[in-house]
């Protein structure tokens, strides 16, 4: 009797297999998912992400996202089984970063398929990777981007030229013989003209960007160095040996000279155009604030160290100043509402000579180039260094594109311009 019962069980089991008597949700991997694949990486807030597959019946399919075999969200409750779907996103920030995510697709006949495991990453907050290297025929010095972001202009004192880089493919497309030993450079907000200082010949060259030709040369004071435009584009301020010259751009005439009493180092305008900040080295009262309405010294600050380059945040609330004390390098943060020191950011005990400084257009991060081969990234919300990008050799200057997607670095010793991106 026992043998008969055993034989009956075996017969029923075998018959169930033949008849596909399965109470599960259907055969697995009948559908082949080809994208996402094992090399795919989704990032928080990504949009328009493709999902590809083949197989299954002619019905609609449901697409779901799983993490470690647990469903975390529906990608689509129902979409035609045509082999492709574009997930509109965005990928939620709530999804934990990791590489254990899978896509599951199921048709109405319970045919299913799984993708390979793939990664979801946190969204990068700022450009932090070397994505391009632009080889030059001479050593780069200072640089600036046009407001359109289409071109970056780079001075070369050793070459006596200004190079024009097309940012769409990071190719040098033109060179301009701009004067003797060109140094600093700024662009008018309209993007029509560039102003380039020539310290060896005590003048400023004006370049028309539509033709990349020099259209004017303006005599200024001794050893013109850094230069900036007001946001209106009406005036350009030139930092010289012991003064600041003011150029009216409508006719390229020097209309004022502001005596700051000592060697100037860096200069920047606030976005409002009301004030221009000028650094003047190691002496006392080494930061001067010029009121542009009457071109007089509105305030003077005594900042520790030999202060150098300077930049304003796009909001105009703060300016960031490089202080070059050996073994005590700092970035000093000044609150512009009352011209007081808000913070002092320690750059470390190693001598790296901070050389250039710029803010991303968002104002959330400030980049500092260091001569000895690195770029520091400062988060402005708490004035903390959040990254150090080890690139370049004798990094002389740095600028961001107006989009904030890319940062360009002049690497003097290597005869290169380096591009930092996501």
ABEGO torsion letter per residue (X at the ends): XAAAAAAAAAAAAAAAAAAGBBABAEBBGABBBAOBBAABBBBBGBBGBBBBBBEEBABBBBBBBBBGGBBABBABABBBBAGBBBBAOBBBAABBBEAABBBBBBBAAGBBBBBBBBBBBBBBABBABBABBBBBABBBBBBBBBAAGABBBBBBAAAGBBBBBBAAAGBBABBBBAEBGBBBBBBBAAGABBBBBBAAAGBBBBBBAAAGBBABBBBBBBGBBBBBBBAAGABBBBBBAABBBBBBAAAGBBABBBBAGBBBABBBBBAAGABBBBBAEABBGABBBBBAAAGBBABBBBBBEBBBBBBBBAAGABBBBBBBBBGABBBBBBBAAAGBBABBBBAEABBAGBABBBBBAAGABBBBBBABGBBBBBBAAAGBBABBBBBEBGBABBBBBAAGABBBBBBAAAGBBBBBBX
